[in-house]
């Protein structure tokens, strides 16, 4: 258990480091891109990323299904079964990679005709193809090795390589933009370093796992539930990608409005990825635990894991609620081709992000327990509601309608997943969930209302960072006080677990 905790901590720390490097560099590069090339190009660049996210539904949840299939054989060190599963995984991902590339090129050609942009068809096509190629190569060549590292609970290796290549890619773009380089080089630099990441990752795994034989007889029958996981991929894709793509082709929006949405989305994506670094890190340890212990024994660990997630969401998003608009005003002060300051977008994104993150532990539990069909049913219901709500909301109310649709479906999915886990998987635990969650939700609203009145005009990035540190500390202390008042036993158990982990690390 101590080794699992240590690996989870390493995964969490490196995931947060990766998010900070990618997020902070990305914010800097985006500002340079808008200032040098305009909102039109930034909107197109953001749309290209979302098109790739849409195409990634072709992966079909095979990664998660392979992870689950490998838990048992890796725990028992059954090399023939491990090789059989990995061989089947590679065979599948090679087909997916080629299909991804073909469809991606076709989509690039069609999108170039539909985009509401002043840029030429040839430029739009080339930029999207340069976004598709590294993603296709990663699927074809590197994803199988990534699956093995994930199941070994060594995602920190993936994160370290990503930190290095992402940082180098962003630095290359900063130098190129300041040297007045051409627009297409922004995407070309990103493509080169993404390809390098895949090559480095595969080379590391080959060196460190000499017993792995991907030419072994494939055993696809051991990988179950991929069609059920597909529903999760589709719903997740719609959450993340549909708004920007819809706005970029909308007659009343276009790539300029897509750029406005993307600036907010980049900030919240960074914050949510930081939270994912904390919340996702223990998920494979949880999966291993489910194969070794009874449900009642797992509940104690899961309850602490869930509460830690709630506390992290409270601190991060109360701080974000207070500082998002001062940041946007500061960040876009010199941009004149679009109005980026919008309180409605900010509030809707804060609330949606909070709801999305709260049910992540329950979603992980369903996947790690192999309950893909249950999760599929929830995702299908949510996906249908999301499509209808986004079409109606986007048509009649534009970006606000789409954000309301996403919020509606985030709430629906949270109720379904958390309700199932706390009433069916763990019977009679709904009261325990509400006891953990409600004090933080109610306090979070009150804290945001008070702190919003305390923030004066932010006159520079240094002042913004000082405010950020102050509010993180204050909100962390508030979370601790709330926990000691309403959930003392659970909070002290988390503290003891943290101290134990620190002693393990020192050894």
C-alpha positions as CSV (number, residue, x, y, z in Angstrom):
1,X,0.0,0.0,0.0
2,X,2.9,2.4,0.8
3,X,4.3,1.9,-2.6
4,X,0.9,2.6,-4.2
5,X,0.6,5.8,-2.2
6,X,4.1,6.9,-3.2
7,X,3.4,6.2,-6.9
8,X,0.1,8.1,-6.6
9,X,1.9,11.1,-5.1
10,X,4.6,11.1,-7.8
11,X,1.8,10.9,-10.5
12,X,0.0,13.8,-8.9
13,X,3.0,16.0,-8.5
14,X,4.3,15.5,-12.0
15,X,0.7,15.8,-13.5
16,X,0.4,19.2,-11.8
17,X,3.8,20.2,-12.9
18,X,2.9,19.2,-16.5
19,X,-0.3,21.2,-16.2
20,X,1.4,24.3,-14.9
21,X,4.1,24.2,-17.6
22,X,1.6,23.6,-20.4
23,X,-1.0,26.0,-19.0
24,X,1.3,28.9,-18.1
25,X,3.4,28.7,-21.3
26,X,0.1,28.2,-23.3
27,X,-1.3,31.4,-21.8
28,X,1.8,33.4,-22.7
29,X,2.0,32.0,-26.2
30,X,-1.8,32.6,-26.7
31,X,-1.4,36.3,-25.8
32,X,1.6,36.6,-28.2
33,X,-0.3,34.9,-30.9
34,X,-3.3,37.2,-30.5
35,X,-1.1,40.2,-30.4
36,X,1.0,39.2,-33.4
37,X,-1.4,37.3,-35.7
38,X,-4.9,38.3,-34.3
39,X,-7.9,36.6,-32.8
40,X,-8.9,35.1,-36.1
41,X,-5.8,32.9,-36.2
42,X,-6.0,32.1,-32.5
43,X,-9.6,31.0,-32.9
44,X,-8.6,28.7,-35.8
45,X,-5.6,27.3,-33.8
46,X,-7.9,26.5,-30.9
47,X,-10.5,25.0,-33.2
48,X,-7.8,22.7,-34.7
49,X,-7.0,21.3,-31.3
50,X,-10.7,20.6,-30.6
51,X,-11.1,18.9,-34.0
52,X,-8.4,16.5,-32.9
53,X,-10.2,16.0,-29.6
54,X,-13.4,15.1,-31.6
55,X,-11.5,12.6,-33.7
56,X,-10.0,11.0,-30.6
57,X,-13.4,9.3,-30.1
58,X,-12.0,6.8,-32.6
59,X,-9.8,5.5,-29.8
60,X,-13.1,4.2,-28.5
61,X,-12.1,3.8,-24.8
62,X,-9.6,1.0,-25.7
63,X,-7.0,2.6,-23.4
64,X,-9.1,2.3,-20.3
65,X,-10.3,-1.2,-21.2
66,X,-6.6,-2.3,-21.7
67,X,-5.7,-0.8,-18.4
68,X,-8.4,-2.8,-16.6
69,X,-7.4,-6.0,-18.5
70,X,-3.7,-5.6,-17.4
71,X,-4.4,-5.0,-13.7
72,X,-4.6,-8.8,-12.8
73,X,-1.7,-10.1,-15.0
74,X,0.6,-7.3,-13.8
75,X,-0.2,-8.0,-10.2
76,X,0.5,-11.7,-10.7
77,X,3.5,-11.0,-13.0
78,X,2.0,-13.3,-15.7
79,X,4.3,-12.2,-18.6
80,X,2.6,-14.3,-21.4
81,X,-0.8,-12.7,-20.6
82,X,0.8,-9.2,-20.3
83,X,2.4,-9.6,-23.7
84,X,-0.8,-11.0,-25.3
85,X,-2.9,-8.1,-24.0
86,X,-0.2,-5.5,-25.1
87,X,0.1,-7.2,-28.5
88,X,-3.6,-6.9,-29.0
89,X,-3.5,-3.3,-27.9
90,X,-0.8,-2.4,-30.4
91,X,-2.7,-4.1,-33.2
92,X,-5.8,-2.2,-32.4
93,X,-4.1,1.2,-32.1
94,X,-2.2,0.8,-35.4
95,X,-5.6,0.5,-37.1
96,X,-7.0,3.4,-35.1
97,X,-3.9,5.6,-36.0
98,X,-4.3,5.0,-39.7
99,X,-8.0,5.6,-39.6
100,X,-7.5,8.7,-37.5
101,X,-5.1,10.1,-40.1
102,X,-7.4,9.4,-43.1
103,X,-10.4,10.9,-41.5
104,X,-8.4,13.8,-40.1
105,X,-7.2,14.9,-43.6
106,X,-10.8,14.6,-44.9
107,X,-12.1,16.7,-42.1
108,X,-9.4,19.3,-42.6
109,X,-10.5,19.7,-46.3
110,X,-14.2,20.0,-45.4
111,X,-13.7,22.3,-42.4
112,X,-11.7,24.7,-44.6
113,X,-14.8,25.2,-46.7
114,X,-17.1,25.8,-43.7
115,X,-15.0,27.9,-41.4
116,X,-16.1,31.5,-40.9
117,X,-12.6,32.9,-41.1
118,X,-10.7,35.4,-43.2
119,X,-7.8,32.9,-43.6
120,X,-7.5,30.9,-46.9
121,X,-8.7,27.4,-47.4
122,X,-5.1,26.2,-48.1
123,X,-3.8,27.7,-44.8
124,X,-6.7,26.2,-42.8
125,X,-6.2,22.8,-44.3
126,X,-2.5,22.8,-43.7
127,X,-2.8,23.9,-40.1
128,X,-5.3,21.2,-39.2
129,X,-3.3,18.5,-40.9
130,X,-0.3,19.6,-38.9
131,X,-2.5,19.1,-35.8
132,X,-3.8,15.7,-36.9
133,X,-0.4,14.1,-37.9
134,X,1.3,14.0,-34.4
135,X,-2.0,12.7,-32.8
136,X,-2.2,9.9,-35.4
137,X,1.4,9.0,-34.9
138,X,0.9,8.8,-31.1
139,X,-2.0,6.5,-31.5
140,X,-0.2,4.3,-34.1
141,X,3.1,4.0,-32.3
142,X,3.3,5.3,-28.7
143,X,-0.1,4.7,-27.1
144,X,0.5,1.0,-26.4
145,X,3.6,1.9,-24.3
146,X,1.6,4.6,-22.5
147,X,-1.0,2.0,-21.6
148,X,1.7,-0.2,-19.9
149,X,3.1,2.8,-17.9
150,X,-0.4,3.8,-16.8
151,X,-1.2,0.3,-15.5
152,X,2.2,0.1,-13.8
153,X,1.1,3.3,-12.0
154,X,4.1,5.1,-13.6
155,X,2.3,7.9,-15.3
156,X,4.9,10.2,-13.8
157,X,7.2,9.0,-16.5
158,X,4.7,10.1,-19.2
159,X,4.3,13.4,-17.4
160,X,8.0,14.1,-17.2
161,X,8.6,13.6,-20.9
162,X,5.5,15.7,-21.6
163,X,6.8,18.6,-19.4
164,X,10.1,18.6,-21.3
165,X,8.8,18.5,-24.8
166,X,5.9,20.9,-24.2
167,X,8.2,23.4,-22.6
168,X,10.6,23.2,-25.5
169,X,7.8,23.5,-28.0
170,X,6.4,26.6,-26.3
171,X,9.9,28.2,-26.0
172,X,10.4,27.6,-29.7
173,X,7.1,29.4,-30.4
174,X,7.9,32.3,-28.2
175,X,11.3,32.8,-29.9
176,X,9.7,32.4,-33.3
177,X,6.9,34.9,-32.7
178,X,9.2,37.5,-31.2
179,X,11.4,37.1,-34.4
180,X,8.2,37.8,-36.5
181,X,8.1,34.3,-38.0
182,X,5.2,33.1,-40.1
183,X,1.9,32.0,-38.6
184,X,2.2,28.4,-39.7
185,X,5.4,27.9,-37.7
186,X,3.3,28.1,-34.5
187,X,1.7,24.8,-35.4
188,X,4.8,23.3,-37.0
189,X,6.9,23.7,-33.8
190,X,4.1,22.1,-31.7
191,X,3.9,19.2,-34.2
192,X,7.7,18.5,-34.1
193,X,7.9,18.4,-30.3
194,X,4.7,16.3,-30.0
195,X,6.3,13.7,-32.4
196,X,9.5,13.8,-30.3
197,X,7.4,13.1,-27.1
198,X,6.0,9.9,-28.7
199,X,9.5,8.7,-29.7
200,X,11.0,9.4,-26.3
201,X,8.2,7.6,-24.5
202,X,8.4,4.5,-26.6
203,X,12.2,4.4,-26.4
204,X,12.1,4.6,-22.5
205,X,9.5,1.7,-22.2
206,X,11.4,-0.6,-24.5
207,X,14.6,0.0,-22.5
208,X,13.0,-0.5,-19.1
209,X,10.8,-3.4,-19.9
210,X,12.9,-6.0,-21.8
211,X,10.4,-8.8,-21.2
212,X,7.7,-7.0,-23.1
213,X,7.2,-8.7,-26.5
214,X,4.7,-6.9,-28.7
215,X,5.0,-9.6,-31.4
216,X,3.4,-12.2,-29.1
217,X,0.1,-13.8,-30.0
218,X,-2.6,-11.1,-29.5
219,X,-5.3,-11.9,-26.9
220,X,-8.0,-9.4,-27.7
221,X,-10.6,-11.6,-25.9
222,X,-9.1,-10.5,-22.6
223,X,-9.9,-6.8,-23.3
224,X,-13.5,-6.3,-22.5
225,X,-15.9,-3.3,-22.4
226,X,-14.5,-1.1,-25.2
227,X,-17.9,-0.4,-26.8
228,X,-19.3,0.6,-23.4
229,X,-16.4,3.0,-22.7
230,X,-17.0,4.6,-26.2
231,X,-20.0,6.4,-24.8
232,X,-17.8,8.2,-22.3
233,X,-15.5,9.3,-25.1
234,X,-18.3,10.8,-27.1
235,X,-19.8,12.7,-24.2
236,X,-16.4,14.0,-23.1
237,X,-15.7,15.1,-26.6
238,X,-18.9,17.1,-26.8
239,X,-18.2,18.8,-23.5
240,X,-14.8,19.9,-24.5
241,X,-14.9,20.5,-28.2
242,X,-18.3,21.2,-29.6
243,X,-18.6,24.8,-28.4
244,X,-15.5,26.1,-30.1
245,X,-16.2,24.2,-33.3
246,X,-19.8,25.4,-33.4
247,X,-18.7,29.0,-32.8
248,X,-16.0,28.9,-35.4
249,X,-18.5,28.0,-38.2
250,X,-21.4,30.0,-36.9
251,X,-22.4,32.9,-39.1
252,X,-22.9,35.1,-35.9
253,X,-19.7,33.9,-34.3
254,X,-16.8,32.8,-36.4
255,X,-13.2,32.1,-35.3
256,X,-13.0,35.5,-33.5
257,X,-15.7,34.5,-31.1
258,X,-14.2,31.1,-30.8
259,X,-11.0,32.9,-29.7
260,X,-12.9,34.6,-26.9
261,X,-14.3,31.3,-25.7
262,X,-10.9,29.7,-26.1
263,X,-9.2,32.2,-23.8
264,X,-11.6,31.4,-21.0
265,X,-11.4,27.7,-21.8
266,X,-7.6,27.7,-21.7
267,X,-7.7,29.1,-18.1
268,X,-10.3,26.6,-16.9
269,X,-8.7,23.7,-18.7
270,X,-5.4,24.4,-16.8
271,X,-7.2,24.6,-13.5
272,X,-9.2,21.4,-14.2
273,X,-6.0,19.7,-15.3
274,X,-4.4,20.7,-12.0
275,X,-7.3,19.1,-10.2
276,X,-7.1,16.1,-12.4
277,X,-3.5,15.8,-11.4
278,X,-4.7,15.3,-7.8
279,X,-7.9,13.4,-8.5
280,X,-6.7,11.0,-11.3
281,X,-3.3,10.0,-9.7
282,X,-4.7,7.3,-7.3
283,X,-7.2,5.8,-9.8
284,X,-5.0,2.9,-10.9
285,X,-4.2,2.2,-7.3
286,X,-7.9,2.1,-6.7
287,X,-8.3,-0.3,-9.5
288,X,-5.6,-2.6,-8.1
289,X,-7.3,-2.3,-4.6
290,X,-10.6,-3.5,-6.1
291,X,-9.0,-6.7,-7.2
292,X,-7.5,-7.4,-3.8
293,X,-10.1,-6.4,-1.2
294,X,-13.8,-6.5,-0.4
295,X,-16.1,-3.6,-1.1
296,X,-16.5,-2.6,2.5
297,X,-12.7,-2.4,2.9
298,X,-12.4,-0.3,-0.3
299,X,-15.1,2.1,0.9
300,X,-12.9,3.6,3.7
301,X,-10.1,4.3,1.1
302,X,-12.6,5.6,-1.5
303,X,-14.3,7.9,1.0
304,X,-11.0,9.6,1.9
305,X,-10.1,9.8,-1.7
306,X,-13.4,11.4,-2.6
307,X,-13.2,13.9,0.3
308,X,-9.7,14.9,-0.7
309,X,-11.0,15.6,-4.2
310,X,-13.8,17.8,-2.8
311,X,-11.4,19.8,-0.7
312,X,-9.1,20.4,-3.7
313,X,-12.1,21.5,-5.8
314,X,-13.2,23.9,-3.1
315,X,-9.8,25.6,-2.8
316,X,-9.1,25.8,-6.5
317,X,-12.5,27.0,-7.8
318,X,-13.3,29.5,-5.0
319,X,-10.0,31.1,-5.8
320,X,-10.7,31.0,-9.5
321,X,-14.1,32.5,-9.1
322,X,-12.6,35.6,-7.4
323,X,-9.7,36.1,-9.8
324,X,-10.8,35.0,-13.3
325,X,-12.2,38.4,-14.4
326,X,-9.3,40.5,-13.0
327,X,-7.0,38.1,-15.0
328,X,-9.0,38.4,-18.2
329,X,-9.0,42.2,-17.9
330,X,-5.3,42.2,-17.4
331,X,-4.6,39.6,-20.0
332,X,-6.5,41.2,-22.9
333,X,-5.8,44.9,-22.0
334,X,-4.0,45.5,-25.3
335,X,-6.3,43.4,-27.6
336,X,-8.7,45.5,-29.7
337,X,-10.1,43.1,-32.3
338,X,-12.6,41.4,-29.8
339,X,-14.2,42.0,-26.4
340,X,-12.9,39.3,-24.0
341,X,-14.4,40.6,-20.7
342,X,-17.6,38.7,-20.0
343,X,-18.9,38.0,-16.5
344,X,-21.6,35.5,-17.7
345,X,-19.1,33.3,-19.4
346,X,-16.9,33.4,-16.3
347,X,-19.6,32.5,-13.8
348,X,-21.0,29.7,-16.0
349,X,-17.6,28.2,-16.4
350,X,-16.8,28.3,-12.7
351,X,-20.0,26.5,-11.7
352,X,-19.7,24.0,-14.6
353,X,-16.1,23.2,-13.7
354,X,-17.0,22.6,-10.0
355,X,-19.8,20.2,-10.9
356,X,-17.6,18.3,-13.5
357,X,-14.8,17.7,-11.0
358,X,-17.0,16.6,-8.1
359,X,-18.1,13.4,-9.8
360,X,-14.7,12.4,-11.2
361,X,-13.9,10.0,-8.3
362,X,-17.2,8.2,-8.8
363,X,-16.6,7.9,-12.5
364,X,-13.1,6.5,-11.9
365,X,-14.5,3.9,-9.5
366,X,-17.0,2.7,-12.1
367,X,-14.2,2.3,-14.7
368,X,-11.7,0.7,-12.4
369,X,-14.3,-1.7,-11.2
370,X,-14.9,-2.7,-14.8
371,X,-18.6,-1.4,-14.7
372,X,-18.3,-0.1,-18.2
373,X,-21.9,-0.9,-19.1
374,X,-23.3,1.1,-16.1
375,X,-21.1,4.0,-17.0
376,X,-22.2,3.7,-20.7
377,X,-25.8,3.9,-19.8
378,X,-25.2,7.1,-17.8
379,X,-23.1,8.6,-20.7
380,X,-25.7,7.7,-23.3
381,X,-28.5,9.5,-21.4
382,X,-26.3,12.5,-20.8
383,X,-25.0,12.6,-24.4
384,X,-28.6,12.7,-25.8
385,X,-29.6,15.5,-23.4
386,X,-26.3,17.4,-24.2
387,X,-26.8,17.2,-28.0
388,X,-30.4,18.5,-27.9
389,X,-29.6,21.2,-25.3
390,X,-26.5,22.4,-27.2
391,X,-28.4,22.6,-30.5
392,X,-31.3,24.6,-28.9
393,X,-29.1,26.7,-26.6
394,X,-26.5,27.5,-29.2
395,X,-29.1,28.4,-31.9
396,X,-31.2,30.7,-29.7
397,X,-28.7,32.0,-27.1
398,X,-25.3,31.5,-28.7
399,X,-22.3,30.9,-26.4
400,X,-24.4,31.4,-23.2
401,X,-26.9,28.8,-24.4
402,X,-24.1,26.3,-25.1
403,X,-22.6,26.8,-21.7
404,X,-25.9,26.4,-20.0
405,X,-26.4,23.1,-21.9
406,X,-23.0,21.9,-20.7
407,X,-23.8,22.8,-17.1
408,X,-27.2,21.0,-17.3
409,X,-25.5,17.8,-18.4
410,X,-22.7,18.1,-15.9
411,X,-25.3,18.2,-13.2
412,X,-27.1,15.2,-14.7
413,X,-24.0,13.1,-15.0
414,X,-22.9,14.0,-11.4
415,X,-26.3,12.9,-10.0
416,X,-26.2,9.6,-12.0
417,X,-22.6,8.6,-11.2
418,X,-22.5,9.7,-7.6
419,X,-25.9,8.4,-6.9
420,X,-25.1,4.9,-8.2
421,X,-21.8,4.7,-6.4
422,X,-23.2,5.8,-3.1
423,X,-26.5,3.8,-3.2
424,X,-25.7,0.7,-5.3
425,X,-22.0,0.0,-5.4
426,X,-21.6,1.0,-1.8
427,X,-25.0,0.6,-0.3
428,X,-26.4,3.2,2.1
429,X,-23.6,5.8,1.6
430,X,-25.7,8.7,0.3
431,X,-25.9,10.3,3.7
432,X,-22.1,10.0,4.1
433,X,-21.7,11.7,0.7
434,X,-24.0,14.6,1.5
435,X,-22.3,15.1,4.9
436,X,-18.9,15.5,3.1
437,X,-20.2,17.6,0.2
438,X,-22.9,20.0,1.4
439,X,-20.9,22.0,3.9
440,X,-18.3,22.7,1.3
441,X,-20.8,23.6,-1.4
442,X,-22.7,26.0,0.8
443,X,-19.5,27.5,2.3
444,X,-18.0,27.9,-1.2
445,X,-20.9,30.1,-2.4
446,X,-20.6,32.3,0.7
447,X,-16.8,32.5,0.4
448,X,-17.0,33.6,-3.2
449,X,-19.6,36.2,-2.4
450,X,-17.5,37.8,0.3
451,X,-14.1,37.6,-1.5
452,X,-15.4,39.1,-4.7
453,X,-16.0,42.3,-2.7
454,X,-12.4,42.3,-1.5
455,X,-10.6,42.2,-4.9
456,X,-9.6,45.6,-6.1
457,X,-8.4,46.4,-9.6
458,X,-5.4,44.2,-10.5
459,X,-2.7,46.5,-12.0
460,X,-0.1,43.9,-13.0
461,X,0.8,40.2,-13.0
462,X,2.9,40.5,-9.9
463,X,-0.2,41.8,-8.0
464,X,-2.3,39.1,-9.5
465,X,0.1,36.3,-8.3
466,X,0.2,37.9,-4.8
467,X,-3.6,37.8,-4.8
468,X,-3.6,34.2,-6.0
469,X,-1.2,33.0,-3.2
470,X,-3.2,34.9,-0.6
471,X,-6.6,33.5,-1.6
472,X,-5.2,29.9,-2.0
473,X,-3.9,30.1,1.6
474,X,-7.1,31.7,2.9
475,X,-9.4,29.3,1.2
476,X,-7.3,26.3,2.2
477,X,-7.6,27.4,5.9
478,X,-11.3,27.9,5.4
479,X,-11.6,24.4,4.0
480,X,-9.7,23.0,7.0
481,X,-11.9,24.8,9.5
482,X,-15.1,23.6,7.7
483,X,-13.7,20.1,7.7
484,X,-12.9,20.2,11.4
485,X,-16.4,21.4,12.2
486,X,-18.5,19.1,10.0
487,X,-16.2,16.2,9.1
488,X,-13.5,16.0,11.8
489,X,-13.0,12.3,11.6
490,X,-12.5,12.1,7.8
491,X,-10.3,15.2,7.8
492,X,-8.0,13.9,10.5
493,X,-7.8,10.5,8.7
494,X,-6.6,12.4,5.6
495,X,-4.0,14.2,7.7
496,X,-2.8,10.9,9.2
497,X,-2.6,9.4,5.7
498,X,-0.6,12.4,4.5
499,X,1.9,12.2,7.4
500,X,2.3,8.4,6.7
501,X,3.1,9.2,3.1
502,X,5.6,11.8,4.0
503,X,7.4,9.3,6.2
504,X,7.5,6.8,3.4
505,X,9.0,9.4,1.1
506,X,11.7,10.3,3.6
507,X,12.7,6.7,3.8
